[in-house]
Amino acid sequence: MTTAKHEAAPAPRRSGGRWRRWRRGRPFTAGVLVALGGAEMLVTLRAPLGVLLHIGPQGLAAYLVPIILVICGGLLIATPQQRVFYALVSLVLGLVSWLTSNLGGFLVGMLLALVGGALAFAWTPDRRRRPATEAAGPPAPRQPADDADTAPLPGAEAPDPTPADRG
């Protein structure tokens, strides 16, 4: 009589845990879209089309706007704390690119920059508690308010009265 051994296969390991955590901790997709929009505008400026001619200050702006968009895309990924500023700069430069950079990179680069800027503006960091902060101890018990007429809003803590408030 033969017996078949049933060995449990090892559970598949979720790959990319650290990468996923890092990527979700910043407006990654927004930064990539803004940088791609700027890069696409730069490519269309170098296209062999003799239709559009850039001379003088407009020629400088044609290169400056996409370069700043690429930098904003990188900074959105590198410094998520300043995302609102970089998002607003990306949105404004995306609109300005319509006038300066071959109709915003023939609409594609402009749309990428605008969608990326909107995503960056809408992105918020994850505010869930980490297990390490919960291990620090339970929250302090709330003190009941002295005044029966006023009650704190749900989730708000009653402020400690100062000696002048106590009378």
N, C-alpha and C positions, 0 to 999 in steps of 0.2 A: 504494500500500500504506500503510495507516494503522497506526501503532504506538501502542499504548496505554501510557501511562506509569503505572507502579505506584509511587505514592508511599506511603511508610509513614506511617500515621496516628500522630500524637503519642501517646505512652503516656498513659493516663489518670492524672492526678495524684491521689494519695491526699489527699483533703481531711480536714481536722481533725487533722493530725499533732500540732501543738502542743497543741490542746485534748485530744486523746486521751492524750498524755503527762502533761499536768497532771492530768487526771481519774484516771488510773491511779496517780498518785503519792500518792493520798489515799483514804480510805474514802468515796468520793463517793456511791455508791448507798445506803450505810448512812445517811449524813447526810441525804440526801433523804427516805428512808423515815421516819426519826425526826422530822424536821421536818413531814412530811405527817401523821404520826400525831398530833402535837401540834396542828397546825392543824385537823385533823378533830375533835378533842376540843373545841377552842374553838368550832367551828361548831355542834356539837351542844349546847353550853351555851347558845347564843343561839337555839336552835330554839324555835318557838312552842308548846312543849308545857307544859301546866300540871301535868303529873304530878309532876315533881321540883321541889322547892323548896329553895333553898340560902340559909341564913341564918347569919350570924356566921362563925366560923372555918372551918366547912366550905365556906361560900361563897367565902372567900378561897382555900382549898386547891383548889377546883374550877377557879379561874382560874390559880392559881400553877403547878400541875403541868403543864398544857399549854404555858404560856408558857416554862417551863424546858425542856421537851422541844424546843420550836422553837429555843431558844437552843443547846441541846446539839447539835441537828442542824446548825446553822450552824457551831458550833465544831468539830465533827467534820470538816467540809470545810475550815475555815480552818486548824486546827492539828492535823494528823494525828499529831504526836508525842505528844499527850495522849489518844489514842484509847481507851486502856483505861479511864481515869477516866470519860470521857464515855459510853462504852459501858455501864459499870456504873451510872452515874447514870440513863441512859436505860432500862435494864432494870428498875431499882428503881422509877422513876417510872411506867413502863408498868404494872407490877403495882399500884402504889398508885392509879393512875387508875381501877381497877375500883371502888374505894370512893368516890372523890371526884368523878369526872367522868362522871356518867351511865353507869355500867357501862363505863367506858373508852371513851367515845364510841360506845356501842352495839357494843362489841367490835372494830369496825373500827380505830379509832385506837389501841387497846391492842395489837392484833396488829401493826399497822404499826410501832409503837414497839418492840415486842419483837423482831420480825424485824430491824429496823434496828440495834438494840442488839447482837443476836447477830452480825450481819454485821460490825459495827464491831469487836467483840471478836475475831472470827476473822481480820480483815484483817491482812496483814503487808506491809511495804514490799518492793519489788523489790530483791533483794540482788545481782543480776547486775552484773558489772563493766562499767563504761562504757569506750568506746574511749579516752577521754582518760587514764584511769588506767593502761591498758595501755601507752600510749605513754611513760609515765614511765620504763620500763625493766623488765627481767626481775627476778623476785624473787631475793633473795639466796640463795646456795646454803646448804643446811642443813649444820650442823656435826655430825659423828658424835658420839654420846654416849660419854663416858669409861667408864661402867660397862657391861660386857657383859651384866650381869644384867637391866638395865632398858632398855626400849625405849619411845620415845614412841608415843602412839596415832597412828594414821594421820591426817595433817593437822595434828598438833600439832607445834610447834617445841620443840626442846630448850632449856631455859633456860640462860643463861650462868652458869657456876659462879662463886660469890663467892669471895674469897680465903679465907674460913673453910672453904668446902667443899673447896678444893684441898688443904688439910692443912698 
